[in-house]
């Protein structure tokens, strides 16, 4: 009786897992089409480029402020 119960439990879990996996793969199938993959790559690249440009601008502003401070520093002390 115990073996039959464990066998039935294993069959039920195996069937349920198989059905779940099939449904999950069917729902994910559309996201792996070439058009969707290309769009995802393009969006990720766009976000990275924007972040890099923003970081570059911030760094340029900081550097410009440092240079201006160095150039203006001695002049205000001499006056």
C-alpha distance (Angstrom), angle and dihedral (degrees) to the residues before:
residue distance angle dihedral
X1 . . .
X2 3.81 . .
X3 3.77 92.5 .
X4 3.78 92.0 50.4
X5 3.81 90.5 50.6
X6 3.83 92.7 50.2
X7 3.80 90.5 45.2
X8 3.80 91.2 51.9
X9 3.81 90.9 46.1
X10 3.81 91.0 51.0
X11 3.79 92.7 47.9
X12 3.81 91.7 48.8
X13 3.81 93.2 48.2
X14 3.79 91.9 45.6
X15 3.79 92.7 49.9
X16 3.80 92.1 45.3
X17 3.79 91.9 48.8
X18 3.78 91.4 48.7
X19 3.80 92.9 50.6
X20 3.81 91.5 46.7
X21 3.81 91.9 49.4
X22 3.80 91.8 48.6
X23 3.80 92.2 51.1
X24 3.80 91.8 45.7
X25 3.80 92.6 50.9
X26 3.80 91.0 47.9
X27 3.81 90.7 52.9
X28 3.81 92.3 47.9
X29 3.79 95.1 44.4
X30 3.80 94.2 85.6
X31 3.78 93.6 53.8
X32 3.81 91.4 59.2
X33 3.78 96.8 55.4
X34 3.81 113.8 118.8
X35 3.81 94.0 -112.3
X36 3.81 92.6 52.8
X37 3.79 93.2 43.8
X38 3.80 91.3 51.0
X39 3.79 90.9 49.3
X40 3.80 91.5 50.1
X41 3.79 92.3 49.4
X42 3.80 91.1 47.8
X43 3.80 92.2 50.8
X44 3.79 92.6 47.5
X45 3.80 91.1 48.7
X46 3.80 91.2 48.0
X47 3.82 91.3 52.2
X48 3.80 92.3 48.4
X49 3.81 93.2 48.6
X50 3.80 91.6 49.0
X51 3.79 91.1 49.0
X52 3.81 91.4 48.7
X53 3.82 92.4 48.7
X54 3.80 90.7 48.3
X55 3.79 91.9 49.4
X56 3.81 90.2 48.0
X57 3.79 91.8 51.3
X58 3.79 92.1 49.2
X59 3.79 91.2 49.5
X60 3.81 91.0 47.9
X61 3.82 90.7 51.7
X62 3.81 91.6 49.6
X63 3.79 91.5 48.6
X64 3.80 91.8 47.0
X65 3.81 90.0 51.1
X66 3.81 90.0 50.7
X67 3.80 92.0 50.2
X68 3.81 92.5 46.7
X69 3.80 90.5 49.4
X70 3.80 90.9 51.6
X71 3.80 92.6 47.6
X72 3.79 95.6 44.6
X73 3.81 96.5 38.9
X74 3.82 100.7 76.2
X75 3.82 93.2 40.6
X76 3.79 94.0 58.7
X77 3.82 91.3 47.1
X78 3.85 92.3 51.6
X79 3.80 93.7 53.7
